[in-house]
Amino acid sequence: MRLSTPLLAAAVLSARVAAVLRQYTLVVTHSTIAPDGVSRRAWLVNGTTPGPTIVADEGDQLSINVINKGDEPITIHWHGIEQLGTAWSHGVPGITQHPIAIGKSFMYNWTATQMGYHWYHSHQHLQVDDGLRGDIYLRPKPGRENPFSLISSNAADIAAMKAAEKNPHKLFVYDWKHKTADEYMEEWKRTMVEPLCLDDILVNGKGQVICPSRQILDPLVHPTVGKATDKGCAFPNNTKVFPYGGDPNSVKPEIFYQCKNTTTELEVFQVNPASKWAAFNVVNAASIWDLRVSIDNHTLYTFAADGSYIRPIESEFIGIPIGERFQFFIKLDKPISDYTVRVAASVLPQRLSGFAVLQYNAKAPVKRDLLAIEPPTIVKRAVYSTPRPKNSYIDYAGQAIGSARELNPINIKPFPQIPHQNLLPIRKIVTIRLDAERTSELGWFLNNRTWAEQPDSATPVLFDYNQANAIDSHLKFTSLKGQYVDVIMVVTSGNPSLHPPHPIHKHGVKAWYLGWGSGGFPYKTVAEAQAAGLSGLNMVDPQYRDTFVTPAGLGGQNWIAFRFQSTDPGPMFMHCHIDPHLAVGMAVLLLEGIDQWPKTPSYYTSQH
């Protein structure tokens, strides 16, 4: 992992000593940056976006002081961290804490009970879209069983993979726009045309605006779109993409139409072929688009998803919904050269790609201690263009070239297999039914209701359970400690709205992703569906995840189902991670373990 951002202010123990406490300081500011050559306001963490990588070992205790030097209240959510026993560190305003006021600080304390790759971001308004985000890497504890022998039985390969896993490259990818999230929301409400047209894709905060020629762009446009603007976007008067009319003639040209190439620096990943293998931690931290990732001429060996080991899967590219994380290896057996890293938004409303460079370099470090206090790696030469394609696997639209294989989510299996006595028929189980529909231009609904963001002055539900009484009964669900909970979500699309894949993220304990499919879910419970032989259910070896993605809806219905055990009491937010969808209310609250509601230490209740 190339920590090219300013180092964390950290008090850490040597990696050679069993660490107990790791202390970090994150200073949040609001400033003007131009990562792709175009200036705009953004939220920074320790002076950069994405913010610095928080690194610890499984089992460590973390104490993270967040200082707000910006001009709005903020919070930090630790995405994928279960927060066992520390519900007050989930970082959701009005639910688990008061926002961190301007000029104030907040100490998040939690234990790394997990391993793997995760990330952090604001849960206040739309600040995550404007840069308030970074990543977390929790290295697995010694002795934890890994699946590397399923990739290669060669002892030298396995040793090289273990070394690479300890020192991965960060592949933090996201879509980017030249206006702030608030400006986009204002434009959406003004025109009643959702501004589904972004400017570029950044990799570790670097990238360029790319305006492909019509010769490249036109053959890649989805048939539903028909024709695209110079930015690769559907025209705002396209009634299939924008079904509620609005005022397409009044959209701002710079959002949908105007495209001007920039030549800013690209991210470079230096690898030393003597290492034999390199590891990458990738997260899609985008606001709107699912992304696909590939590296020219390199097979990806994916070995972890959402921070948990899986049985390794070989593919040439990976599709990554918003919020999800994957960890993969590449074998460093290619000729010494530069290779293009491709990140594409393979979505119906827009064709868009970003790029980085994989650079074979015999002088690159073979091993690095992520916890050492050392200067950032210096790239010998800045790179402003991609090398000549060498066996590319995806095109500008993220579509497979030739026989290139995409990682198929149905093939993701936990490693080692998690004991699934809890997937056998259970007599007392809570079933939550969620119906997702879009009934108007701004109406992305769950259960035909809109979640209302809690005011900054509200007493958090964690502090006082009675605060939940004010929440719409269709948007809150209770369980007792120890109960199993099945969530069934049905998406109805068409008439007239299409539905993108909705990445539904659950805070708190993770869940078993039992399945997904096309058509309705005409059963009251998962048990009924299982007895009826519903295709798409996996009650044997389901994935263990924190994000659950609905199939894309071009008409009719689709469904997903997942199960969790309510083992850690507290209010757990669950929402669509397409940020504009969350902004208009696509969220619910899970009140878990209400019979053993936690008492919040006064240290947290007194901080505002």
C-alpha positions as MATLAB code, in Angstrom:
seq = 'MRLSTPLLAAAVLSARVAAVLRQYTLVVTHSTIAPDGVSRRAWLVNGTTPGPTIVADEGDQLSINVINKGDEPITIHWHGIEQLGTAWSHGVPGITQHPIAIGKSFMYNWTATQMGYHWYHSHQHLQVDDGLRGDIYLRPKPGRENPFSLISSNAADIAAMKAAEKNPHKLFVYDWKHKTADEYMEEWKRTMVEPLCLDDILVNGKGQVICPSRQILDPLVHPTVGKATDKGCAFPNNTKVFPYGGDPNSVKPEIFYQCKNTTTELEVFQVNPASKWAAFNVVNAASIWDLRVSIDNHTLYTFAADGSYIRPIESEFIGIPIGERFQFFIKLDKPISDYTVRVAASVLPQRLSGFAVLQYNAKAPVKRDLLAIEPPTIVKRAVYSTPRPKNSYIDYAGQAIGSARELNPINIKPFPQIPHQNLLPIRKIVTIRLDAERTSELGWFLNNRTWAEQPDSATPVLFDYNQANAIDSHLKFTSLKGQYVDVIMVVTSGNPSLHPPHPIHKHGVKAWYLGWGSGGFPYKTVAEAQAAGLSGLNMVDPQYRDTFVTPAGLGGQNWIAFRFQSTDPGPMFMHCHIDPHLAVGMAVLLLEGIDQWPKTPSYYTSQH';
ca = [
       0.000    0.000    0.000;
       1.503    3.296   -1.023;
       0.774    5.787    1.731;
       1.257    8.763   -0.551;
      -0.964   10.910    1.665;
       0.505   12.746    4.662;
       1.174   10.322    7.469;
      -1.220   10.007   10.335;
      -0.296   11.682   13.578;
       0.017    8.369   15.336;
       1.416    6.886   18.491;
       1.963    3.255   17.635;
       4.020    0.365   18.874;
       6.562   -1.371   16.694;
       5.144   -4.021   14.398;
       7.429   -6.480   16.151;
       5.595   -5.994   19.448;
       2.077   -7.184   20.177;
       0.202   -3.895   19.955;
      -2.658   -3.168   22.331;
      -3.580    0.456   21.695;
      -3.169    2.502   18.541;
      -3.918    6.204   18.677;
      -4.627    8.306   15.617;
      -5.571   11.898   14.931;
      -7.721   12.890   11.957;
      -8.017   16.623   11.267;
     -10.957   17.452    9.005;
     -10.922   20.651    6.951;
     -12.990   22.159    4.129;
     -10.862   23.569    1.328;
     -10.417   23.953   -2.432;
      -8.653   21.256   -4.433;
      -8.180   20.329   -8.106;
      -7.351   16.599   -8.287;
      -8.226   16.448  -11.996;
      -7.196   19.994  -12.860;
     -10.585   21.565  -12.081;
     -10.951   23.435   -8.790;
     -13.834   22.833   -6.407;
     -14.570   22.754   -2.682;
     -13.936   19.491   -0.871;
     -13.602   17.942    2.570;
     -10.083   16.811    3.454;
      -8.727   14.509    6.152;
      -5.203   15.434    7.259;
      -4.997   17.570    4.135;
      -6.008   14.997    1.522;
      -8.900   13.112    0.003;
      -9.049   10.241    0.348;
      -7.748   10.581    3.873;
      -4.833    8.585    5.273;
      -5.048    4.837    5.714;
      -5.719    3.653    9.245;
      -3.684    0.497    9.764;
      -3.896   -1.877   12.711;
      -3.762   -5.554   13.522;
      -6.742   -7.740   14.290;
      -7.299   -7.549   18.044;
      -5.873   -4.040   18.491;
      -7.732   -1.291   20.293;
      -8.053    1.951   18.360;
      -8.510    5.432   19.734;
      -9.120    7.925   16.936;
      -9.400   11.624   17.704;
     -11.395   13.433   15.009;
     -10.943   17.210   15.053;
     -13.412   19.339   13.106;
     -11.656   22.351   11.607;
     -14.245   22.675    8.869;
     -17.270   24.935    8.587;
     -20.067   22.402    9.258;
     -20.749   19.726   11.872;
     -19.370   16.309   10.895;
     -19.289   12.648   11.941;
     -17.186    9.647   10.917;
     -18.708    6.218   10.254;
     -16.345    3.234   10.192;
     -17.841    1.330    7.281;
     -17.640   -2.438    7.784;
     -16.452   -2.231   11.398;
     -18.945   -4.114   13.558;
     -18.250   -1.986   16.677;
     -18.931   -4.889   19.045;
     -19.689   -3.325   22.421;
     -19.011    0.222   21.171;
     -22.270    1.288   19.530;
     -21.448    4.919   20.378;
     -18.651    4.832   17.788;
     -20.816    4.027   14.746;
     -20.810    7.695   13.727;
     -24.433    8.294   12.708;
     -25.796   11.705   13.766;
     -29.064   11.553   15.667;
     -28.751    7.776   15.957;
     -25.508    7.039   17.816;
     -23.986   10.457   18.501;
     -24.330   14.211   18.306;
     -22.521   15.692   15.295;
     -19.027   17.003   15.982;
     -19.481   20.756   16.130;
     -17.212   23.239   14.358;
     -13.970   23.575   16.303;
     -14.704   20.541   18.473;
     -13.325   17.005   18.570;
     -14.654   13.521   19.229;
     -12.764   10.417   20.331;
     -13.881    7.229   18.609;
     -12.802    4.133   20.525;
     -13.263    0.621   19.200;
     -11.620   -2.793   19.083;
     -10.503   -4.425   15.847;
     -12.454   -7.637   16.353;
     -12.194   -8.254   12.599;
      -9.596   -8.428    9.874;
      -9.590   -7.106    6.348;
     -10.239   -4.005    4.298;
     -12.802   -1.386    5.307;
     -13.242    2.365    5.007;
     -14.411    5.445    6.862;
     -16.576    8.338    5.769;
     -18.857   11.075    6.999;
     -22.486   10.268    7.697;
     -23.443   13.932    7.946;
     -25.449   15.237    4.990;
     -23.555   14.532    1.719;
     -20.021   15.205    2.954;
     -18.803   11.769    1.847;
     -19.465   12.784   -1.779;
     -17.339   15.858   -1.261;
     -14.274   13.977   -0.042;
     -14.690   13.163    3.652;
     -13.533    9.552    3.379;
     -10.534    7.253    3.755;
      -9.687    3.602    4.273;
      -8.926    1.103    7.029;
      -6.757   -1.993    6.838;
      -6.817   -4.540    9.667;
      -4.114   -7.128    9.169;
      -5.147  -10.663   10.133;
      -3.877  -12.025   13.425;
      -1.104  -14.630   13.344;
      -2.446  -18.119   12.931;
      -5.651  -17.124   11.166;
      -6.343  -19.678    8.454;
      -6.057  -18.212    4.962;
      -7.039  -19.601    1.537;
      -3.748  -18.961   -0.254;
      -2.965  -22.658   -0.760;
      -6.048  -22.782   -2.982;
      -4.302  -20.337   -5.325;
      -0.963  -22.141   -5.380;
       0.428  -25.190   -3.601;
       3.974  -23.873   -4.024;
       5.478  -22.931   -0.645;
       7.412  -19.999   -2.107;
       4.252  -18.617   -3.706;
       2.325  -18.919   -0.440;
       5.104  -17.141    1.461;
       5.139  -14.376   -1.154;
       1.354  -13.988   -0.922;
       1.535  -13.713    2.866;
       4.153  -10.989    2.539;
       2.082   -9.178   -0.078;
      -1.051   -9.331    2.088;
       0.797   -7.516    4.869;
       1.817   -4.722    2.510;
      -1.021   -4.207    0.016;
      -1.487   -1.409   -2.467;
      -4.466    0.848   -1.834;
      -6.898    1.054   -4.768;
      -9.409    3.631   -3.528;
     -11.708    4.364   -6.478;
     -14.683    6.681   -6.853;
     -16.608    8.875   -9.250;
     -15.975   12.625   -9.069;
     -17.802   15.748  -10.120;
     -16.856   19.391  -10.501;
     -19.739   20.683   -8.419;
     -20.413   19.928   -4.786;
     -23.000   17.411   -3.701;
     -25.243   20.208   -2.457;
     -25.044   21.917   -5.849;
     -26.019   18.661   -7.546;
     -28.980   18.198   -5.216;
     -30.081   21.779   -5.850;
     -29.848   21.175   -9.602;
     -31.890   17.979   -9.279;
     -34.645   19.765   -7.384;
     -34.576   22.788   -9.705;
     -34.859   20.858  -12.972;
     -36.510   17.662  -11.686;
     -33.978   15.820  -13.858;
     -31.579   13.692  -11.820;
     -28.029   14.796  -12.806;
     -26.775   11.320  -13.685;
     -23.681   12.699  -15.378;
     -20.357   12.891  -13.571;
     -16.991   14.234  -14.661;
     -14.415   11.525  -14.075;
     -13.200    8.608  -11.978;
     -10.318    9.049   -9.551;
      -7.875    6.471   -8.208;
      -6.395    7.347   -4.821;
      -7.374   10.954   -5.449;
      -5.715   11.221   -8.865;
      -7.130   11.207  -12.370;
      -8.069   13.119  -15.487;
     -11.134   14.360  -17.293;
     -11.376   12.203  -20.408;
     -13.521   13.140  -23.386;
     -13.482   10.137  -25.721;
     -13.952   10.638  -29.431;
     -17.321    9.846  -30.968;
     -15.650    6.915  -32.736;
     -14.874    5.389  -29.345;
     -17.999    6.489  -27.502;
     -20.867    5.894  -29.914;
     -20.465    2.095  -30.299;
     -20.446    1.724  -26.504;
     -23.701    3.543  -25.730;
     -26.412    1.337  -24.252;
     -29.395    0.780  -26.596;
     -31.755    2.226  -23.984;
     -29.776    5.461  -24.091;
     -29.598    5.557  -27.892;
     -27.137    8.411  -28.105;
     -24.924   10.126  -25.574;
     -23.535   13.579  -24.889;
     -19.817   14.275  -25.190;
     -19.524   13.307  -21.513;
     -20.937    9.865  -22.316;
     -24.265   10.626  -20.632;
     -27.861   10.045  -21.629;
     -29.488   13.239  -22.885;
     -31.691   14.781  -20.177;
     -34.772   14.498  -22.412;
     -34.407   10.700  -22.611;
     -37.679    9.536  -21.063;
     -36.428    5.991  -20.477;
     -33.605    7.187  -18.246;
     -35.450   10.243  -16.890;
     -39.069    9.022  -16.799;
     -40.678   11.857  -14.852;
     -40.144   14.592  -17.401;
     -38.919   17.582  -15.479;
     -37.387   20.467  -17.396;
     -34.533   19.015  -19.482;
     -34.083   22.248  -21.412;
     -32.990   24.080  -18.276;
     -30.171   21.758  -17.185;
     -26.765   23.366  -16.855;
     -24.593   22.586  -19.906;
     -21.516   21.954  -17.776;
     -23.282   19.084  -16.016;
     -24.573   17.133  -19.014;
     -22.810   18.406  -22.121;
     -19.508   20.215  -21.741;
     -16.352   18.107  -21.615;
     -12.763   19.358  -21.664;
      -9.788   17.016  -21.358;
      -7.274   17.556  -18.570;
      -3.746   16.185  -18.275;
      -3.227   15.837  -14.538;
      -1.122   13.146  -12.918;
      -2.246    9.515  -12.745;
      -1.719    7.214   -9.791;
       1.234    4.834  -10.159;
       1.570    1.469   -8.426;
       5.199    0.393   -8.315;
       5.850   -3.332   -7.991;
       9.084   -5.276   -7.829;
       8.960   -8.535   -9.789;
      11.265  -10.065   -7.180;
       8.269  -10.004   -4.826;
       6.554  -12.578   -7.096;
       3.058  -11.454   -5.989;
       1.405   -8.110   -5.211;
      -1.769   -7.532   -3.209;
      -4.381   -4.841   -3.788;
      -7.125   -3.615   -1.477;
      -9.913   -2.050   -3.529;
     -12.990   -0.159   -2.362;
     -15.664    1.557   -4.422;
     -16.196    4.796   -2.507;
     -18.322    6.355   -5.251;
     -21.439    8.444   -4.841;
     -23.497    7.040   -7.730;
     -21.771    4.520  -10.008;
     -20.868    0.869   -9.657;
     -17.335    0.394  -10.960;
     -15.345   -2.324  -12.707;
     -11.607   -2.765  -12.162;
      -8.998   -4.564  -14.264;
      -5.236   -4.536  -14.826;
      -4.030   -5.158  -18.360;
      -2.454   -8.592  -18.889;
      -2.906   -9.628  -15.228;
      -5.330  -12.160  -13.789;
      -6.897  -11.110  -10.480;
      -6.973  -13.680   -7.677;
      -9.641  -12.387   -5.297;
      -9.310  -13.784   -1.770;
     -11.453  -11.532    0.454;
     -14.743   -9.634    0.245;
     -15.990   -7.005    2.705;
     -13.117   -7.864    5.035;
     -13.599  -11.650    5.203;
     -11.661  -14.400    3.479;
     -13.396  -16.201    0.623;
     -12.473  -19.175   -1.520;
     -10.215  -17.574   -4.154;
     -11.750  -16.644   -7.488;
      -9.793  -16.039  -10.682;
     -11.049  -13.343  -13.038;
      -9.826  -10.632  -15.356;
     -11.992   -7.914  -13.835;
     -14.162   -7.258  -10.789;
     -17.480   -5.421  -10.597;
     -17.656   -3.446   -7.360;
     -20.926   -1.958   -6.073;
     -20.694    1.172   -3.937;
     -19.341    0.485   -0.465;
     -18.015   -2.986   -1.189;
     -14.385   -4.007   -0.753;
     -12.304   -6.748   -2.326;
      -8.743   -7.928   -1.791;
      -6.881   -9.589   -4.639;
      -3.436  -10.733   -5.731;
      -1.715  -10.415   -9.077;
       1.242  -12.525  -10.119;
       4.290  -10.453  -11.061;
       5.434  -12.644  -13.928;
       5.034  -10.271  -16.860;
       7.773   -8.430  -18.794;
       9.101   -5.329  -17.057;
       6.917   -2.557  -18.419;
       3.986   -0.304  -17.540;
       0.437   -1.684  -17.575;
      -2.865    0.185  -17.489;
      -5.161   -0.097  -14.477;
      -8.714    0.474  -15.717;
     -11.670    1.627  -13.625;
     -14.935    1.932  -15.537;
     -18.491    2.906  -14.676;
     -20.395    0.159  -16.439;
     -23.809    1.728  -15.977;
     -26.703    2.501  -18.272;
     -26.903    6.337  -17.953;
     -23.197    7.059  -18.552;
     -20.054    5.587  -20.104;
     -17.028    6.724  -18.100;
     -13.537    5.455  -17.290;
     -10.558    6.377  -15.154;
      -7.026    5.046  -15.285;
      -3.884    4.413  -13.271;
      -0.591    2.704  -14.065;
       1.014   -0.493  -12.770;
       4.757    0.005  -13.066;
       7.180   -2.916  -12.875;
      10.265   -1.475  -11.209;
      13.165   -3.554   -9.927;
      14.058   -0.703   -7.546;
      10.636   -0.632   -5.884;
      10.615   -1.802   -2.251;
       9.918   -5.487   -1.793;
       8.691   -5.146    1.790;
       7.452   -2.206    3.825;
       6.320   -1.873    7.399;
       3.020    0.008    7.235;
       3.348    1.100   10.855;
       6.795    2.607   10.544;
       7.039    6.377   10.595;
       8.684    7.008    7.242;
       8.380    9.423    4.321;
       5.896    8.600    1.583;
       7.206    6.542   -1.304;
       8.624    8.841   -3.976;
       7.680    7.940   -7.530;
      10.732    8.572   -9.705;
       8.703    9.978  -12.555;
       5.204   11.356  -12.706;
       2.901    9.670  -15.203;
       0.357   11.637  -17.215;
      -0.731    9.085  -19.805;
      -1.468    5.397  -19.919;
       0.868    2.997  -21.706;
      -0.021    1.297  -24.968;
      -2.699   -1.337  -24.233;
      -1.320   -4.789  -23.489;
      -4.021   -7.443  -23.485;
      -6.826   -5.239  -22.126;
      -9.796   -6.978  -20.536;
     -12.439   -4.235  -20.437;
     -13.250   -1.345  -22.747;
     -14.053    2.284  -21.914;
     -17.590    1.252  -20.920;
     -16.376   -1.529  -18.632;
     -17.595   -4.232  -20.991;
     -15.647   -7.473  -21.312;
     -13.256   -7.763  -24.233;
     -13.185  -11.211  -25.791;
     -13.365  -13.999  -23.227;
     -12.366  -11.874  -20.225;
     -14.022  -13.149  -17.057;
     -15.819  -10.987  -14.508;
     -15.925  -12.099  -10.892;
     -19.398  -13.614  -10.568;
     -20.880  -12.781   -7.129;
     -22.690  -16.112   -7.055;
     -19.272  -17.799   -6.776;
     -18.276  -15.963   -3.599;
     -18.029  -18.551   -0.801;
     -16.711  -17.959    2.730;
     -13.366  -19.402    3.819;
     -13.314  -21.323    5.983;
     -16.977  -22.179    5.683;
     -18.843  -20.545    8.563;
     -20.831  -23.030   10.685;
     -24.377  -22.630    9.517;
     -26.491  -24.291   12.152;
     -28.148  -20.878   12.131;
     -29.282  -21.466    8.565;
     -31.335  -24.490    9.531;
     -35.051  -23.932   10.181;
     -35.397  -21.648   13.186;
     -38.635  -21.535   15.142;
     -38.431  -17.995   16.406;
     -37.177  -15.679   13.724;
     -38.006  -12.066   12.931;
     -38.821  -11.309    9.297;
     -38.482   -7.770    7.970;
     -40.096   -6.983    4.642;
     -38.884   -3.984    2.666;
     -40.486   -2.828   -0.568;
     -38.425   -0.469   -2.703;
     -40.127    1.695   -5.283;
     -39.693    4.975   -7.066;
     -42.945    6.864   -7.316;
     -41.749   10.319   -8.359;
     -38.637   12.150   -9.510;
     -37.362   12.559   -5.940;
     -39.217    9.563   -4.562;
     -36.791    6.713   -3.874;
     -38.787    4.989   -1.128;
     -38.634    2.029    1.232;
     -42.074    0.848    2.353;
     -43.501    3.925    0.622;
     -41.899    6.132    3.251;
     -39.054    8.637    3.338;
     -36.432    8.556    6.056;
     -35.985   12.011    7.551;
     -32.464   12.959    8.590;
     -32.382   13.700   12.296;
     -31.784   17.354   13.241;
     -28.377   18.147   14.717;
     -30.010   19.022   18.026;
     -31.807   15.679   18.365;
     -30.953   13.389   21.259;
     -29.458   10.258   19.660;
     -31.600    7.128   19.826;
     -28.696    5.255   21.416;
     -28.746    7.639   24.382;
     -32.515    7.429   24.875;
     -34.497    4.578   23.343;
     -37.693    6.625   23.624;
     -36.361    8.871   20.855;
     -37.235    6.043   18.455;
     -40.926    6.725   19.098;
     -40.754    9.675   16.712;
     -39.563    7.484   13.813;
     -42.145    6.213   11.318;
     -43.189    2.683   12.282;
     -42.707    1.517    8.683;
     -39.024    2.465    8.882;
     -37.967    0.932   12.209;
     -37.765   -2.705   13.219;
     -37.005   -4.334   16.556;
     -35.369   -7.565   17.670;
     -34.323   -9.095   20.969;
     -30.729   -9.961   21.721;
     -29.862  -13.329   20.226;
     -32.758  -13.421   17.781;
     -32.206  -14.181   14.126;
     -33.558  -11.659   11.670;
     -34.346  -12.221    7.998;
     -34.516   -9.171    5.748;
     -36.429   -9.619    2.492;
     -36.312   -6.693    0.096;
     -38.356   -6.551   -3.098;
     -37.674   -3.897   -5.740;
     -40.463   -2.955   -8.143;
     -39.321   -1.158  -11.285;
     -40.987    0.092  -14.431;
     -44.198    2.123  -14.659;
     -42.108    4.092  -15.489;
     -38.895    4.099  -13.452;
     -35.870    1.884  -13.977;
     -33.892    0.839  -10.912;
     -30.113    0.634  -10.712;
     -28.627   -2.020   -8.444;
     -29.204   -0.682   -4.922;
     -26.245   -1.388   -2.588;
     -27.958   -1.825    0.788;
     -25.426   -1.354    3.600;
     -26.114   -2.584    7.123;
     -24.314   -1.084   10.099;
     -23.305   -3.314   13.009;
     -22.949   -7.072   12.777;
     -22.641   -8.533    9.309;
     -25.176  -10.853    7.724;
     -25.394  -13.988    5.609;
     -26.374  -13.039    2.070;
     -28.946  -15.767    1.413;
     -29.640  -14.910   -2.190;
     -31.165  -12.737   -4.875;
     -33.235  -13.203   -7.970;
     -35.644  -11.914  -10.583;
     -39.383  -11.827  -10.077;
     -41.379  -11.318   -6.922;
     -40.969  -12.980   -3.528;
     -44.469  -14.412   -2.956;
     -43.658  -15.891    0.438;
     -44.041  -14.568    3.953;
     -40.708  -15.956    5.138;
     -37.415  -17.322    3.876;
     -38.411  -20.704    5.300;
     -41.517  -20.746    3.097;
     -39.436  -19.800    0.066;
     -36.911  -22.512    0.867;
     -39.649  -25.125    1.252;
     -41.091  -24.060   -2.099;
     -37.691  -24.422   -3.759;
     -37.249  -20.760   -4.714;
     -34.334  -20.483   -7.127;
     -31.546  -18.177   -5.976;
     -31.527  -19.054   -2.275;
     -28.278  -20.407   -0.817;
     -28.771  -21.921    2.637;
     -25.539  -23.934    2.542;
     -22.564  -21.593    2.122;
     -23.812  -18.002    1.735;
     -21.539  -14.989    1.694;
     -20.905  -13.087    4.934;
     -21.201   -9.420    3.991;
     -22.238   -5.945    5.121;
     -23.555   -4.756    1.732;
     -26.316   -6.493   -0.239;
     -27.019   -5.513   -3.829;
     -30.388   -5.736   -5.538;
     -30.426   -6.835   -9.191;
     -30.865   -4.034  -11.715;
     -34.523   -3.448  -12.504;
     -35.572   -2.672  -16.064;
     -39.145   -3.751  -15.358;
     -41.024   -6.030  -12.979;
     -39.614   -7.134   -9.636;
     -36.345   -8.365   -8.139;
     -35.487   -9.485   -4.607;
     -32.672  -10.037   -2.123;
     -32.644  -11.821    1.238;
     -30.116  -11.835    4.063;
     -29.993  -13.015    7.688;
     -28.201  -11.720   10.753;
     -28.189  -12.504   14.443;
     -28.963   -9.639   16.787;
     -25.953  -10.107   19.063;
     -24.798   -6.539   19.678;
     -27.582   -4.269   20.979;
     -28.077   -0.775   19.664;
     -29.629    1.270   16.836;
     -28.192    0.130   13.514;
     -28.717    2.234   10.411;
     -29.404    0.435    7.109;
     -29.538    2.364    3.849;
     -28.898    2.533    0.140;
     -25.295    3.615   -0.449;
     -26.130    5.537   -3.614;
     -25.792    8.802   -1.761;
     -28.522   10.806   -3.543;
     -30.925    7.941   -2.770;
     -30.011    8.143    0.910;
     -30.355   11.927    0.752;
     -33.989   11.608   -0.354;
     -34.762    9.019    2.305;
     -33.893    5.439    1.282;
     -33.067    4.149    4.773;
     -34.447    2.323    7.802;
     -33.391    1.787   11.420;
     -32.826   -1.626   12.999;
     -33.306   -1.502   16.766;
     -31.291   -4.565   17.737;
     -31.337   -6.176   21.175;
     -33.937   -3.842   22.624;
     -34.227   -6.005   25.764;
     -30.570   -5.255   26.592;
     -30.226   -1.699   25.340;
     -26.688   -0.448   26.048;
     -26.002    2.340   28.491;
     -23.812    4.953   26.847;
     -20.822    6.137   28.918;
     -21.101    9.755   29.996;
     -17.890   10.518   28.107;
     -19.823   10.128   24.849;
     -23.132   11.666   25.853;
     -21.356   14.836   26.967;
     -19.588   15.410   23.643;
     -21.355   17.591   21.062;
];
